[in-house]
Amino acid sequence: MTTDTSFALHAEVEKFQQEVDHMSAQLVSEMEQLVGSCRSMIEQHNDKRKKLENREAKLKFDLVDKNKALGSLYSALKSLETKKAELEGSMNVLPKQLEDIRKLTAEHKATIETLEAELRANLKSDNAEVDNCSKSCELYKNSLGLEISKLPEGAVQFDFQYIDQKNPEKVFSFQIKLDSNRRYMVPMCTPNIGHLDQLVTELNERDARREQGLFGWFVQRMRKEFCGLAEQSAAEEKEKSDEPTVSYIA
C-alpha cells in the first residue's frame, strides 16, 4: 500500500469518525431534549393529577356539607310541620281565648279605675298630711330649735338648739343613715354621746321588730341625751365656780 493511499484511507477514517461523533452528539442532544420533554410532560401530568385530587377532595367536602345542610333543612321542615300542626290546633281554641282576654281586660279596666280613684283620694290625703308635717316641722324648729337637712349619700342631719341654757344658740348635731345591709348607723355626733353605740343597737333591734314611731323615738332620745350632756356640763362648771379659793400666808 502506497503512502498516498494510506493518507487517503486515514483521512476517510477521520472523516467517518467526525461524522460518527457529530451524529453521536446530535443523538445525545436529541435524547436530552426528549428526556427533558418527558420530564416536563410528567411534571404537567403530576400537576394535573394533584389538581384533580384536590378538586376531588373539595367535591367530597362540599358533598358532605351539602348532605349536612340537607339534613338540617329536613329537620327544619319536620319542625315547621310540627309547629303548623300545633298552630292549627291553637286556632281551634283561639276564639275562646280572645273572649277570655276581653273579659279580663274589662275587669282590669274596672280595677284600674277603682285604683285611680283610691290613688286620687290618697294623694289628697297625703297632701294634707304633708301640709300638717310642714307645719309641725316649723313648730319644732321654732320651739325646739330643730332643723333637719338631707345630705348626700342618703344621710339626714338633725341640728338642735335651745338645749344649753347658758348658750341657747349652741348647736347639737347628729347624722343618721342606712348602711349597705339597711341597718341604721350614726356617722357623726357632736358633742359625742358615750353610749351612742348602745342607742344605735337598740334602734336597729326596734326596727327589726317593725315597731311604729321608731324614728321619732330615736330623735327624742338623742335630744334627751344632748340635754343630759348640757346639764352635766353646767353642773361641772357650777361645781368649779363654787370651789373655795385658798389663800397662802407669806
Buried (B, 14 or more C-beta within 10 A) or exposed (E): EEEEEEEEEEEEEEEEEEEEEEEEEEEEEEEEEEEEEEEEEEEEEEEEEEEEEEEEEEEEEEEEEEEEEEEEEEEEEEEEEEEEEEEEEEEEEEEEEEEEEEEEEEEEEEEEEEEEEEEEEEEEEEEEEEEEEEEEEEEBBEEBBBBEEEEEEEBBBBBBBBBBEEEEEBBBBBBBBEEEEEEBBBEEBEEEBEEBEEBBEBBBEBBEEEEEEBEEBBBEBBBEBBBEBBEEBBEEEEEEEEEEEEEEEE
